[in-house]
Amino acid sequence: MSLELERMLEALLFLSSEPVEAEALADATGAELHEVVTALERLREHYEFERRGLVLRELAGGYTLASHPDAEPAARRLLARPRTPPLTPAQSETLAIVAYLQPVSRPEIARIRGVNAESAVATLLERGMVQESGRSQFGAVLYRTTELFLRLFGLASLKELADPSAFDPSPELEAELRDRLLRAGEARATA
């Protein structure tokens, strides 16, 4: 049980972005508090003995996994890179259309969204989430998702996308969605 408890504690600490109290770890694992504290100490010693890139720290009344101090210069260089902002609703809509209908052209995306998709497609191209995939019979550039898209959304393949035909909303939800879409379309038309 002790090695299994150490593995479980390591996984829980990895998943937590904040320090976790030993009592919370005991509750989560179903182990006794003294067993958790002992397993945490063994885990800390294991990281030190193996000279791993992680250390187990006790901070703010809890335990957390942190990078080893020796990795600080490299971590600063890595994390100093500019972060990309989250996708806007327009970019998310566009990405969903490309993911489900690929290969798809900008005019088709614009027709579905009801507004010009040029800016959203350009941003998705720049971020590497979509790429050009040939031309339509009318000469329009076709787009498809990239491997980066799959990685970012945790998909092994496009077959893992949710099946839209399985979406069966209640009549109330369907009416609410229809109303929201109509209002959004009216707002775009007057803008």
KOLBADO-819567 format. One line per field, with one value per atom (N, C-alpha, C): residue number from 1; atom name; x, y, z. Coordinates in pm, 1 decimal. Example, Ala and Ser with C-alpha at 12.3 -4.5 7.8 and 13.67 -1.06 7.14 Angstrom:
# residues 2
k <- c(1,1,1,2,2,2)
a <- c(N,CA,C,N,CA,C)
X <- c(1319.0,1230.0,1320.0,1285.0,1367.0,1290.0)
Y <- c(-569.0,-450.0,-330.0,-225.0,-106.0,3.0)
Z <- c(780.0,780.0,780.0,708.0,714.0,787.0)
//
This chain:
# residues 191
k <- c(1,1,1,2,2,2,3,3,3,4,4,4,5,5,5,6,6,6,7,7,7,8,8,8,9,9,9,10,10,10,11,11,11,12,12,12,13,13,13,14,14,14,15,15,15,16,16,16,17,17,17,18,18,18,19,19,19,20,20,20,21,21,21,22,22,22,23,23,23,24,24,24,25,25,25,26,26,26,27,27,27,28,28,28,29,29,29,30,30,30,31,31,31,32,32,32,33,33,33,34,34,34,35,35,35,36,36,36,37,37,37,38,38,38,39,39,39,40,40,40,41,41,41,42,42,42,43,43,43,44,44,44,45,45,45,46,46,46,47,47,47,48,48,48,49,49,49,50,50,50,51,51,51,52,52,52,53,53,53,54,54,54,55,55,55,56,56,56,57,57,57,58,58,58,59,59,59,60,60,60,61,61,61,62,62,62,63,63,63,64,64,64,65,65,65,66,66,66,67,67,67,68,68,68,69,69,69,70,70,70,71,71,71,72,72,72,73,73,73,74,74,74,75,75,75,76,76,76,77,77,77,78,78,78,79,79,79,80,80,80,81,81,81,82,82,82,83,83,83,84,84,84,85,85,85,86,86,86,87,87,87,88,88,88,89,89,89,90,90,90,91,91,91,92,92,92,93,93,93,94,94,94,95,95,95,96,96,96,97,97,97,98,98,98,99,99,99,100,100,100,101,101,101,102,102,102,103,103,103,104,104,104,105,105,105,106,106,106,107,107,107,108,108,108,109,109,109,110,110,110,111,111,111,112,112,112,113,113,113,114,114,114,115,115,115,116,116,116,117,117,117,118,118,118,119,119,119,120,120,120,121,121,121,122,122,122,123,123,123,124,124,124,125,125,125,126,126,126,127,127,127,128,128,128,129,129,129,130,130,130,131,131,131,132,132,132,133,133,133,134,134,134,135,135,135,136,136,136,137,137,137,138,138,138,139,139,139,140,140,140,141,141,141,142,142,142,143,143,143,144,144,144,145,145,145,146,146,146,147,147,147,148,148,148,149,149,149,150,150,150,151,151,151,152,152,152,153,153,153,154,154,154,155,155,155,156,156,156,157,157,157,158,158,158,159,159,159,160,160,160,161,161,161,162,162,162,163,163,163,164,164,164,165,165,165,166,166,166,167,167,167,168,168,168,169,169,169,170,170,170,171,171,171,172,172,172,173,173,173,174,174,174,175,175,175,176,176,176,177,177,177,178,178,178,179,179,179,180,180,180,181,181,181,182,182,182,183,183,183,184,184,184,185,185,185,186,186,186,187,187,187,188,188,188,189,189,189,190,190,190,191,191,191)
a <- c(N,CA,C,N,CA,C,N,CA,C,N,CA,C,N,CA,C,N,CA,C,N,CA,C,N,CA,C,N,CA,C,N,CA,C,N,CA,C,N,CA,C,N,CA,C,N,CA,C,N,CA,C,N,CA,C,N,CA,C,N,CA,C,N,CA,C,N,CA,C,N,CA,C,N,CA,C,N,CA,C,N,CA,C,N,CA,C,N,CA,C,N,CA,C,N,CA,C,N,CA,C,N,CA,C,N,CA,C,N,CA,C,N,CA,C,N,CA,C,N,CA,C,N,CA,C,N,CA,C,N,CA,C,N,CA,C,N,CA,C,N,CA,C,N,CA,C,N,CA,C,N,CA,C,N,CA,C,N,CA,C,N,CA,C,N,CA,C,N,CA,C,N,CA,C,N,CA,C,N,CA,C,N,CA,C,N,CA,C,N,CA,C,N,CA,C,N,CA,C,N,CA,C,N,CA,C,N,CA,C,N,CA,C,N,CA,C,N,CA,C,N,CA,C,N,CA,C,N,CA,C,N,CA,C,N,CA,C,N,CA,C,N,CA,C,N,CA,C,N,CA,C,N,CA,C,N,CA,C,N,CA,C,N,CA,C,N,CA,C,N,CA,C,N,CA,C,N,CA,C,N,CA,C,N,CA,C,N,CA,C,N,CA,C,N,CA,C,N,CA,C,N,CA,C,N,CA,C,N,CA,C,N,CA,C,N,CA,C,N,CA,C,N,CA,C,N,CA,C,N,CA,C,N,CA,C,N,CA,C,N,CA,C,N,CA,C,N,CA,C,N,CA,C,N,CA,C,N,CA,C,N,CA,C,N,CA,C,N,CA,C,N,CA,C,N,CA,C,N,CA,C,N,CA,C,N,CA,C,N,CA,C,N,CA,C,N,CA,C,N,CA,C,N,CA,C,N,CA,C,N,CA,C,N,CA,C,N,CA,C,N,CA,C,N,CA,C,N,CA,C,N,CA,C,N,CA,C,N,CA,C,N,CA,C,N,CA,C,N,CA,C,N,CA,C,N,CA,C,N,CA,C,N,CA,C,N,CA,C,N,CA,C,N,CA,C,N,CA,C,N,CA,C,N,CA,C,N,CA,C,N,CA,C,N,CA,C,N,CA,C,N,CA,C,N,CA,C,N,CA,C,N,CA,C,N,CA,C,N,CA,C,N,CA,C,N,CA,C,N,CA,C,N,CA,C,N,CA,C,N,CA,C,N,CA,C,N,CA,C,N,CA,C,N,CA,C,N,CA,C,N,CA,C,N,CA,C,N,CA,C,N,CA,C,N,CA,C,N,CA,C,N,CA,C,N,CA,C,N,CA,C,N,CA,C,N,CA,C,N,CA,C,N,CA,C,N,CA,C,N,CA,C,N,CA,C,N,CA,C,N,CA,C,N,CA,C,N,CA,C,N,CA,C,N,CA,C,N,CA,C,N,CA,C,N,CA,C,N,CA,C,N,CA,C,N,CA,C,N,CA,C,N,CA,C,N,CA,C)
X <- c(82.7,0.0,86.1,204.6,282.3,331.0,379.6,424.2,305.3,193.9,72.0,24.5,33.6,-5.7,85.8,215.1,308.4,272.7,243.1,205.5,78.5,-18.2,-144.2,-123.3,-42.8,-14.4,59.1,153.4,227.7,131.9,38.8,-58.6,-148.1,-195.0,-282.4,-209.3,-84.2,-6.2,23.6,45.6,69.6,-53.3,-170.7,-295.1,-333.0,-283.8,-323.3,-231.0,-290.6,-210.3,-176.2,-237.4,-214.8,-162.8,-91.7,-51.4,-174.2,-160.2,-271.2,-236.2,-328.6,-306.7,-304.8,-227.3,-216.0,-352.6,-435.0,-568.6,-652.5,-643.1,-718.9,-667.9,-536.2,-478.9,-524.3,-533.3,-580.7,-726.4,-808.6,-949.2,-960.5,-881.0,-889.3,-844.2,-743.3,-688.5,-753.8,-822.4,-881.4,-779.2,-659.3,-553.5,-557.1,-490.6,-477.9,-381.1,-400.0,-317.2,-169.5,-137.3,3.6,63.6,-17.3,31.7,64.1,-21.2,-0.3,126.4,143.9,262.3,388.9,386.6,501.2,529.6,423.7,440.9,493.9,448.7,498.9,647.4,688.0,829.5,913.6,864.0,935.5,943.0,835.9,833.7,935.7,942.0,1039.7,1181.8,1208.5,1341.3,1372.9,1273.2,1293.3,1337.3,1269.7,1306.5,1449.1,1484.2,1618.6,1724.4,1700.5,1797.4,1818.4,1710.1,1717.7,1763.2,1777.7,1817.7,1727.4,1596.7,1495.7,1479.5,1406.2,1379.7,1268.4,1205.3,1099.6,1141.4,1084.5,1101.7,964.1,950.2,826.6,849.1,764.2,779.2,656.7,681.7,573.1,558.7,444.9,420.4,279.7,265.1,133.1,43.2,99.9,21.8,-13.3,48.1,18.8,142.9,122.8,232.7,211.8,323.0,316.1,439.8,424.0,538.6,588.6,719.0,778.6,900.6,942.8,1063.7,1184.5,1287.1,1409.2,1473.8,1531.1,1594.0,1700.2,1767.3,1868.8,1808.5,1677.9,1612.1,1562.1,1578.8,1523.1,1568.4,1697.9,1736.7,1670.0,1667.2,1604.5,1453.9,1390.9,1246.2,1213.4,1295.0,1271.7,1279.4,1375.0,1386.5,1264.8,1222.7,1107.9,980.2,957.1,832.4,831.5,944.6,950.3,891.1,866.9,807.9,668.2,629.4,494.7,388.5,287.8,177.7,69.8,2.5,-103.2,-232.1,-304.4,-430.9,-534.0,-638.1,-740.5,-813.6,-878.7,-954.7,-1076.8,-1106.9,-1229.0,-1347.4,-1469.5,-1585.2,-1586.2,-1549.4,-1547.2,-1445.3,-1328.3,-1225.6,-1269.4,-1334.4,-1383.4,-1489.8,-1582.7,-1686.1,-1622.1,-1528.1,-1461.0,-1386.3,-1316.8,-1242.1,-1336.0,-1450.1,-1547.1,-1598.4,-1624.9,-1673.2,-1567.4,-1442.9,-1335.5,-1321.1,-1324.1,-1304.9,-1411.7,-1536.1,-1644.4,-1667.7,-1633.8,-1666.5,-1545.2,-1427.6,-1306.7,-1305.3,-1245.5,-1190.5,-1303.3,-1287.9,-1392.3,-1328.2,-1399.0,-1345.8,-1395.0,-1326.3,-1366.2,-1508.5,-1546.2,-1684.3,-1787.8,-1757.0,-1849.8,-1857.7,-1744.8,-1742.1,-1823.6,-1804.2,-1876.9,-2027.1,-2065.4,-2208.0,-2269.1,-2196.8,-2246.7,-2252.8,-2148.8,-2142.8,-2228.1,-2250.7,-2328.8,-2246.3,-2115.2,-2024.1,-1894.6,-1816.0,-1686.3,-1597.0,-1528.2,-1444.2,-1295.9,-1262.1,-1123.1,-1028.8,-1064.6,-978.1,-961.6,-1072.4,-1066.1,-979.4,-997.7,-917.8,-770.7,-740.7,-601.9,-536.2,-609.0,-553.9,-530.7,-625.0,-609.8,-494.0,-475.1,-359.5,-230.0,-227.0,-107.4,-71.7,-171.4,-148.2,-122.1,-134.9,-104.2,-213.6,-335.9,-446.0,-517.5,-509.1,-562.6,-454.7,-471.3,-376.4,-451.1,-388.6,-446.8,-444.4,-548.9,-562.8,-612.1,-554.6,-593.0,-691.4,-758.6,-853.9,-983.8,-1092.7,-1223.1,-1233.5,-1340.7,-1361.3,-1379.0,-1408.7,-1426.0,-1300.1,-1194.6,-1068.1,-1046.2,-1143.9,-1128.6,-1035.4,-954.1,-862.7,-945.6,-910.1,-975.1,-887.2,-950.9,-878.9,-916.2,-819.1,-841.6,-764.1,-796.8,-726.3,-589.7,-503.5,-367.9,-350.4,-232.4,-198.1,-196.0,-155.8,-156.5,-297.8,-396.9,-536.8,-569.7,-533.2,-561.3,-494.7,-367.7,-295.4,-358.5,-391.2,-447.9,-582.6,-659.8,-791.1,-791.5,-671.1,-658.8,-724.3,-719.0,-781.3,-675.3,-699.2,-607.8,-632.5,-758.1,-794.1,-924.7,-961.8,-1088.2,-1209.1,-1190.8,-1301.0,-1348.2,-1263.6,-1300.2,-1381.2,-1402.9,-1489.3,-1628.5,-1694.9,-1831.0,-1921.2,-2010.6,-2102.4,-2217.9,-2226.3,-2333.5,-2472.6,-2484.9,-2617.3,-2664.6,-2572.1,-2609.6,-2664.0,-2649.9,-2699.4,-2850.4,-2921.4,-3066.9,-3119.9,-3128.0,-3170.5,-3319.2,-3352.7,-3493.0,-3561.3,-3694.8,-3763.7,-3734.0,-3718.5,-3688.6,-3550.7,-3450.9,-3315.0,-3308.9,-3380.3,-3382.0,-3441.3,-3547.9,-3609.5,-3514.4,-3445.7,-3349.8,-3234.5,-3181.4,-3073.0,-3118.3,-3238.0,-3291.9,-3304.7,-3354.8,-3370.3,-3235.0,-3137.8,-3003.5,-2941.2,-2957.0,-2902.0,-2969.8,-3100.9,-3172.5,-3128.0,-3115.3,-3068.7,-2926.4,-2839.1,-2701.4,-2699.7,-2784.0,-2791.5,-2843.3,-2943.4,-2996.8,-2892.6,-2819.0,-2715.4,-2606.2,-2569.6,-2466.7,-2517.2,-2645.5,-2702.6,-2709.2,-2728.3,-2737.7,-2602.8,-2499.5,-2367.7,-2293.9)
Y <- c(-120.2,0.0,125.0,122.2,244.9,297.5,207.9,253.6,304.2,234.4,276.8,411.6,430.9,558.1,670.4,642.8,744.4,782.3,683.3,711.1,795.6,761.0,833.6,977.9,995.9,1130.2,1213.8,1151.5,1221.1,1269.0,1183.6,1220.8,1334.6,1327.8,1433.1,1567.2,1563.5,1687.4,1743.5,1655.6,1699.4,1771.8,1722.1,1779.9,1910.9,1933.4,2052.3,2169.8,2284.0,2403.8,2476.4,2436.9,2498.5,2392.6,2435.7,2338.5,2269.7,2140.7,2061.7,2016.7,2037.6,1995.9,1844.3,1793.2,1648.9,1587.1,1659.6,1608.2,1588.9,1683.0,1671.9,1554.1,1533.3,1419.0,1287.7,1285.6,1165.4,1138.4,1242.1,1224.7,1172.4,1229.8,1191.2,1047.5,1004.9,870.2,764.5,808.2,712.7,653.2,711.9,662.6,740.4,686.1,754.2,871.5,975.0,1094.8,1061.0,976.6,943.4,866.8,784.8,713.3,811.6,913.5,1014.0,1092.8,1137.1,1215.1,1132.0,1005.5,917.1,898.0,876.4,856.7,984.0,1099.7,1226.0,1244.0,1207.2,1217.8,1123.1,1001.3,906.5,959.3,1021.1,1078.6,1192.1,1275.8,1384.6,1328.0,1225.6,1163.5,1098.9,1038.9,976.5,1081.8,1194.9,1301.4,1350.5,1365.6,1412.5,1308.5,1182.9,1077.4,1056.7,1059.0,1036.3,1160.7,1273.0,1400.1,1433.1,1427.9,1452.3,1602.1,1637.1,1776.5,1837.5,1755.0,1802.2,1785.6,1868.6,1855.7,1862.5,1799.7,1807.9,1912.8,2014.1,2123.7,2132.4,2180.8,2210.4,2361.9,2409.5,2552.7,2586.3,2699.1,2752.8,2647.6,2565.6,2465.7,2343.1,2329.1,2213.4,2166.0,2070.3,2011.9,2042.3,2060.8,2087.9,2034.2,2000.7,1964.9,2093.1,2108.7,2227.6,2184.6,2272.4,2242.1,2257.8,2180.7,2187.1,2323.9,2384.1,2516.5,2521.9,2410.2,2409.3,2435.4,2410.0,2427.8,2571.1,2655.9,2791.2,2871.4,2877.8,2957.5,2910.1,2779.6,2725.8,2750.9,2736.1,2760.3,2905.8,2997.8,3140.4,3168.6,3106.8,3127.2,3071.1,2950.9,2888.4,2968.7,3007.9,3074.9,3222.6,3276.4,3417.3,3438.0,3330.8,3341.9,3399.2,3480.2,3537.9,3429.2,3443.8,3347.8,3395.2,3301.1,3339.7,3361.7,3466.2,3490.8,3384.6,3369.0,3269.4,3307.4,3209.7,3233.9,3319.9,3408.5,3488.8,3400.7,3444.2,3365.9,3347.1,3451.2,3440.7,3336.3,3335.4,3238.5,3096.7,3083.0,2951.4,2898.9,2985.3,2944.4,2898.9,2977.5,2946.1,2814.0,2793.7,2669.8,2549.6,2564.0,2454.2,2421.2,2524.1,2501.7,2428.4,2472.5,2406.2,2261.9,2239.7,2104.8,2008.5,2052.3,1962.1,1952.7,2056.8,2056.1,2048.1,2032.4,2037.1,1935.6,1972.4,2104.2,2202.3,2326.0,2426.4,2559.8,2637.9,2765.7,2881.1,2994.2,3113.8,3158.4,3159.8,3198.3,3105.7,2976.0,2882.8,2913.2,2942.3,2976.2,3102.6,3202.7,3329.3,3307.2,3221.4,3194.0,3129.4,3037.9,2969.1,3065.4,3144.4,3236.3,3360.9,3397.7,3517.0,3644.7,3633.4,3748.6,3707.8,3805.9,3782.5,3702.0,3601.7,3514.3,3537.3,3641.2,3662.7,3677.3,3761.4,3786.7,3661.6,3592.1,3471.5,3364.6,3344.4,3244.2,3283.8,3412.2,3458.1,3431.4,3455.9,3430.6,3281.8,3199.6,3054.8,3001.3,3057.0,3020.3,3059.1,3182.2,3233.6,3149.1,3102.3,3020.5,2874.2,2838.1,2701.3,2600.7,2648.0,2556.6,2508.9,2588.7,2547.2,2570.8,2505.7,2523.3,2512.4,2565.2,2555.5,2409.6,2373.1,2233.7,2224.7,2306.3,2302.8,2412.9,2394.3,2494.7,2425.8,2500.7,2447.3,2453.7,2398.3,2401.7,2543.5,2637.9,2777.8,2859.7,2795.5,2862.7,2915.8,2900.6,2947.8,2854.4,2912.5,2832.7,2750.7,2625.0,2535.7,2524.4,2509.3,2500.0,2372.3,2322.8,2206.6,2228.3,2150.7,2161.9,2095.1,2126.8,2073.5,1974.9,1917.1,1828.3,1907.3,2033.6,2118.4,2129.3,2144.5,2148.9,2023.4,1907.5,1781.6,1778.6,1819.0,1818.0,1913.4,2035.1,2134.7,2091.9,2017.8,1974.9,1831.1,1770.7,1637.4,1527.9,1540.9,1442.7,1357.9,1229.7,1142.7,1158.5,1180.9,1202.0,1279.1,1321.7,1394.7,1307.1,1176.6,1085.4,1102.1,1161.9,1182.0,1309.0,1389.7,1507.1,1460.2,1539.1,1504.9,1495.8,1400.0,1380.4,1478.2,1576.6,1675.4,1614.7,1503.2,1442.1,1380.1,1356.5,1301.2,1409.3,1535.7,1646.2,1652.3,1621.5,1618.1,1707.3,1838.2,1929.4,1914.7,1951.5,1954.2,2065.1,2061.3,2169.0,2307.2,2314.5,2443.2,2492.6,2403.9,2442.6,2478.2,2403.3,2432.9,2571.7,2605.3,2737.7,2847.2,2822.1,2920.4,2940.8,2832.5,2842.9,2916.4,2884.3,2950.6,3100.8,3137.0,3278.4,3348.2,3283.7,3343.6,3362.4,3264.6,3275.9,3387.3,3398.6,3505.0,3642.8,3657.6,3785.6,3818.2,3716.6,3738.6,3778.8,3715.6,3750.6,3892.2,3930.9,4067.9,4169.1,4137.9,4230.3,4247.4,4140.2,4149.5,4229.6,4212.9,4282.4,4432.9,4475.5,4618.4,4682.1,4599.7,4653.1,4708.3)
Z <- c(0.0,0.0,0.0,63.8,78.0,-56.3,-145.3,-276.7,-358.0,-348.7,-419.5,-363.8,-234.1,-173.2,-221.2,-229.2,-280.1,-423.4,-506.3,-646.1,-652.3,-568.2,-567.3,-520.3,-416.3,-365.3,-470.0,-538.3,-643.0,-751.6,-791.6,-895.0,-847.5,-724.0,-671.5,-662.3,-617.6,-608.2,-745.9,-842.9,-979.9,-1034.3,-1002.1,-1052.9,-985.8,-865.9,-791.0,-818.4,-847.7,-872.4,-742.5,-633.8,-502.4,-405.2,-299.8,-197.3,-136.7,-107.3,-54.5,86.8,180.6,318.9,328.5,423.2,441.9,472.4,546.9,580.3,454.2,361.6,236.0,153.6,155.8,84.5,147.5,279.8,349.4,312.7,310.9,272.7,130.4,39.2,-102.1,-125.3,-52.1,-73.5,14.7,119.9,212.9,308.8,315.2,403.6,535.2,633.5,762.4,747.2,828.1,819.7,839.6,938.4,962.2,844.0,774.2,656.3,543.9,528.8,425.3,453.8,577.4,613.0,591.5,627.8,608.0,459.1,380.4,236.3,170.6,215.6,161.2,191.9,311.2,347.3,262.3,239.7,153.4,9.9,-36.5,-170.9,-181.6,-78.9,-77.0,-82.9,-2.8,-1.4,-136.7,-198.6,-329.6,-431.0,-435.6,-528.9,-501.7,-375.6,-341.8,-378.5,-343.2,-368.4,-518.1,-595.5,-740.2,-816.2,-745.9,-806.7,-925.3,-898.8,-1001.0,-1026.9,-1129.5,-1163.6,-1080.4,-998.4,-909.8,-764.9,-680.1,-536.3,-472.6,-357.6,-280.3,-173.2,-172.0,-77.0,12.7,132.2,224.2,225.1,173.4,160.8,207.1,271.9,308.3,372.8,459.2,530.3,449.4,332.2,248.9,176.4,88.2,12.0,-135.7,-206.6,-349.3,-418.8,-545.7,-628.2,-694.2,-696.2,-757.0,-836.7,-926.7,-1002.1,-910.1,-937.5,-858.5,-878.8,-773.7,-787.9,-897.7,-925.0,-1030.4,-1169.5,-1183.8,-1314.0,-1334.0,-1233.8,-1241.0,-1362.9,-1394.4,-1512.5,-1641.8,-1661.9,-1783.2,-1781.1,-1664.6,-1653.1,-1682.6,-1635.3,-1663.7,-1813.1,-1880.0,-2024.3,-2097.8,-2056.6,-2120.6,-2097.5,-1975.0,-1940.2,-1975.2,-2016.4,-2055.2,-2194.4,-2265.8,-2399.2,-2385.5,-2481.3,-2472.1,-2479.6,-2397.4,-2396.7,-2492.4,-2551.8,-2643.6,-2565.0,-2599.8,-2530.2,-2567.5,-2486.0,-2518.6,-2647.5,-2705.3,-2826.9,-2797.0,-2888.3,-2876.9,-2917.2,-2886.0,-2931.9,-3084.5,-3159.9,-3306.7,-3352.2,-3287.8,-3324.0,-3285.7,-3170.4,-3127.0,-3221.7,-3262.0,-3357.7,-3487.9,-3536.3,-3661.7,-3651.6,-3541.3,-3521.7,-3517.8,-3453.1,-3448.5,-3588.0,-3667.3,-3803.9,-3885.1,-3874.9,-3948.6,-3901.4,-3770.2,-3716.6,-3767.3,-3772.0,-3810.0,-3960.7,-4035.8,-4178.8,-4269.8,-4215.0,-4296.0,-4408.2,-4519.4,-4550.1,-4581.9,-4538.6,-4553.7,-4592.0,-4672.5,-4719.3,-4632.3,-4643.6,-4569.9,-4605.5,-4733.4,-4764.8,-4699.0,-4692.0,-4625.3,-4476.1,-4414.7,-4271.8,-4247.9,-4334.0,-4319.7,-4336.0,-4428.8,-4449.9,-4326.2,-4264.7,-4144.8,-4026.2,-4008.3,-3893.9,-3915.2,-4039.5,-4066.8,-4066.7,-4052.4,-4056.0,-4122.9,-4160.1,-4222.4,-4127.7,-4180.8,-4098.5,-4122.5,-4197.6,-4237.5,-4118.1,-4023.6,-3908.1,-3821.5,-3797.5,-3713.7,-3779.3,-3908.7,-3980.2,-3977.7,-3998.1,-3997.0,-3861.9,-3753.9,-3620.1,-3597.9,-3638.5,-3622.1,-3705.4,-3824.4,-3906.7,-3836.1,-3785.1,-3717.1,-3595.6,-3524.2,-3404.9,-3437.1,-3563.5,-3603.7,-3573.7,-3550.6,-3519.9,-3645.5,-3752.7,-3882.4,-3987.0,-4100.2,-4210.8,-4342.6,-4446.7,-4579.9,-4623.9,-4698.4,-4739.3,-4883.8,-4969.1,-5109.4,-5144.5,-5259.2,-5308.0,-5347.0,-5331.4,-5371.9,-5523.9,-5578.3,-5723.2,-5775.0,-5682.3,-5720.9,-5694.3,-5645.4,-5622.6,-5482.6,-5394.5,-5256.6,-5179.8,-5092.8,-5009.9,-4911.1,-4896.6,-4800.6,-4676.6,-4560.7,-4433.9,-4361.8,-4285.3,-4198.7,-4070.6,-3968.4,-3841.1,-3851.3,-3755.0,-3752.6,-3637.5,-3631.9,-3520.5,-3388.9,-3396.2,-3276.0,-3220.0,-3306.3,-3262.0,-3181.5,-3236.4,-3166.7,-3030.0,-3023.6,-2896.1,-2795.8,-2839.5,-2748.7,-2692.3,-2770.6,-2725.7,-2674.1,-2662.0,-2603.3,-2685.3,-2816.8,-2904.8,-2973.9,-2983.6,-3057.4,-3207.2,-3244.0,-3384.6,-3389.3,-3509.1,-3525.8,-3496.2,-3498.4,-3466.7,-3323.0,-3239.2,-3098.7,-3075.2,-3178.7,-3163.7,-3123.6,-3042.0,-3001.1,-3123.8,-3122.8,-3234.7,-3221.4,-3311.1,-3297.1,-3312.2,-3382.3,-3397.3,-3265.8,-3172.8,-3042.4,-2949.3,-2988.6,-2907.4,-2923.8,-2817.9,-2821.9,-2710.3,-2737.7,-2632.4,-2601.0,-2478.3,-2439.8,-2519.6,-2531.3,-2604.7,-2545.4,-2413.3,-2348.6,-2388.8,-2384.5,-2422.2,-2570.2,-2652.1,-2794.7,-2820.5,-2750.3,-2765.7,-2718.3,-2607.5,-2555.8,-2654.4,-2709.8,-2807.3,-2932.9,-2980.1,-3098.6,-3073.3,-2954.0,-2918.5,-2912.4,-2850.5,-2841.0,-2978.2,-3065.9,-3201.0,-3279.9,-3266.4,-3335.7,-3286.3,-3154.1,-3097.7,-3144.1,-3146.3,-3191.2,-3338.1,-3420.3,-3561.7,-3581.7,-3503.8,-3513.7,-3470.9,-3364.6,-3316.0,-3421.4,-3488.8,-3593.7,-3712.9,-3743.6,-3859.3,-3837.9,-3711.5,-3682.3,-3651.6,-3635.3,-3599.9,-3718.9)
//
